[in-house]
Amino acid sequence: MSIWKELTNPTTFAGQYDTEVELPAPADSSPRLNGSLVQTSKQESVIGSGVVIEGKIDADGDIRIGGCVKGDVRVKGSLTLDPGGRILGAVNADEVTLGGQVEGNIVASGHVKLLETGQLLGDVKAKFLTAAFGSRLRGKVEFGWNEPVATERNKSADPDGTQPAESAITNVVGDI
């Protein structure tokens, strides 16, 4: 004998009590900023502003950090650090939008955006870099360079990638 009566209709309590009670509709959980709807990807993970994480984060998909992470962050996707957010460690991601503070190096295969509230205390290496007025950076910057591509003049290089001095000088002078 069971204590609870089985529900006949999972959306209502019809037949269970004298009155019929409708279950409330699910709340709209869409993220909002200042009352307007914020578009996010379906696989975005959010670390809220009151959260402190100590340790390494590996994520497949997009991640938004509003709290503090004490450790390295590796993301296969985009990383957004909200204003007030903080990362104490290295960052490796496809795209990085920095509105908070990072104390560590950033390596991105795509675009790094420093918002006006963004601070970076470390080096940055990316394909593209955008720094807004008011953002702060203290470190070495490397952007706009693609990985070396094998060309005709590199074919004469030794297997370790070096060229004889005469060949290297000729190639440099020939490019001028």
Secondary structure, 3 states (H helix, E strand, C coil): CCCCCCCCCCCECCCCCCCCCECCCCCCCCCEECCEECCCCCCCEEECCCCEEECCEEEECCEEECCEEECCEEEEEEEEECCCCEECCCEEEEEEEECCEEECCEEECCEEEECCCCEEECCEEECEEEECCCCEEECCEEECCCCCCCCHHHHHCCCCCCCCHHHHHHHHHHHC
